[in-house]
Each structure stands twice: as C-alpha cells, then as structure tokens.
Amino acid sequence: MAHQNIFAGNPLDRAGDLRNDPDWLAEQAAKPYAQALVLWEGRPLIEETAQGPRLVWLSMTHARTLVRDREAFLGLWKDEPVFAIEFEGSIDPADGPVGGLGVFHDMRAAAALLPASDAAMAGGAKSLFDWRRRHGFCANCGALCETASGGWKRRCPACGTEHFPRVDPVTIMLPIYKGGAEPICLLGRQAAWAPGRMSALAGFLEPGESIEEACAREVKEEAGLTVVDTTYHSSQPWPFPSQLMIGLLAEVSDDQAAPDQTELESVAWLTRAEARAVLDGDHPTISAPPPFAIAHSLIRAWVEEA
Ligand SMILES: [Zn+2]
C-alpha cells in the first residue's frame, strides 16, 4: 500500500457519471439523509466530539436555508449523498447562522486536527470552491459561466465551452547524495519562511515537461545540482489553492550545492541522524516542515529507508 499523505484518502464515491444528470442531483439533495460540510472562505467548520475534532455536518435542507448558490456535490458515502456549502464574506458565520455548532479553522490547522478522511473531503471542497471563485468567466469568450455537474464543471452559455477544475502539478523532491562517507540529503530554505524552517525543494511543472525533467530542472535551478536518478515516493492533493504535489527522492551527482538566492537563500546537507533530529524537533538550528506536508513524509521516508 502506497504512503497516503494528508488531504488524500477521500472516502466518497464521486459518482462522476451520475452527477452530470441534473435531475439525479436534485433528487440527491432532497434526500432526508443528504448532508453538507461547511466552509467559510476555505475554512472548515469543526466541532469537538468525544472522538476528537470532526467536521460539522448539516442536513442539506438546513444548509440550503443558509447558503443559496454556493454548494457542491462531493459524492456518495455508501448510498447517501454528501455535499459542501461555502459561506463568503468577512463576517464569521459561527457568530451568526451556524453559531454554537463549531469553530472555523484555517485549512492548515484543520489538517493537523482532523482525521484523514475529513481533511480530504474538506480540502477537496476548498479547492473546488476556490476554482469556482476564480473562474467565473469563460476563458474562451469572456461570458459569465454557469455551474454544472454539482460544481465540477463550468459551462459557458454564450460559446458552449466547458471548463473543468484545474489541478496544478508540482514536483517536490529531496536531493540525495550517496557518494560521500555516508548518504546525505539536502534541505533548502526560502527567505519568507519562519526562522530555522527548511524543507524539500519544489517547483511547478511546465508544459511539455515530464515529472523527471521538471525535478531535474528545479534541482539544477535552485541548488545547482545534477539529478542522476529519480524515485517516486507519493503524492498529495494540496488545497492552497489546488496543487498536486508529486513527491520524489532525487539522487544527485555531487554535493556542491549552491542556492540560487532567488528561490532559496540557503541550503544544508544532513546525514540521516541529523535529518531525524530535524523531524523530531531536536536539531539545534533547523526546524522541519509540519507533519501534514509531503516534504515531511519525504524526509521521513529517507531517514527510515536505511
Ligand atoms: Zn464562452
């Protein structure tokens, strides 16, 4: 079984064919057990339960009295329909229409709190609503688009073009050098990060590039190193706003790393023992990416490989 990162593991059947039928969707929303999770500007509504923090679920009937036009069909849980609604605006709905039901958490905080299945459903819904908010108008002719397929499509009434939610692939890699006394991995640091934070290297794929090529280009651009072998580890849907992180271990030809001073202000080579100390919070100067980030999983995978 492949490693599963946070925001993966959505337990729903997306019912990709059925959701194209507006009559079927209307039937689902009207079912007595139809439920909706609740977002406010990308933040999920979370309640404390005896089992720990969980998403708050509203009946769809109730949800539709609160939010009229911002709902999405997420899929079926067994045979029961699952939706999401999103509040917009600057006023916290937990002080108003959903008062007393829970607290809206930033999605990064939620990722650390929620069970994997809850985080996956909320993250997917956030990406979908983010896309809808940013793609109101037809990229082909400029007309206002209509939502279709339960939120998974935008259709242009003027030119007929259909638009689908975008996912932006990003390679994220841990450079490894095996030619020295013991294997070492490279972490990089962006100037904007909190003091001490270091992480894996990353970059968007460009048109016409394979995953391996994007990985090699980014490692060369950011750290001046030549990738000689690429190993896939795992991937992660990353809802900020909608990326697919493709996690790789990248063996490089030498250890002469030079940060480009644009993306990276510094880099550091770490032995397995040093990388383990970073993950455990025991390193004197370097702090790790948070456990819900795929970079953390990559470092851990390498540390535990030996
Ligand atoms: Zn159009």
Boltz pocket constraint, residues with backbone or C-beta under 6 A from the ligand:
constraints:
  - pocket:
      binder: B
      contacts: [[A, 138], [A, 139], [A, 140], [A, 141], [A, 142], [A, 143], [A, 156], [A, 157], [A, 158], [A, 159], [A, 160], [A, 161]]
      max_distance: 6.0
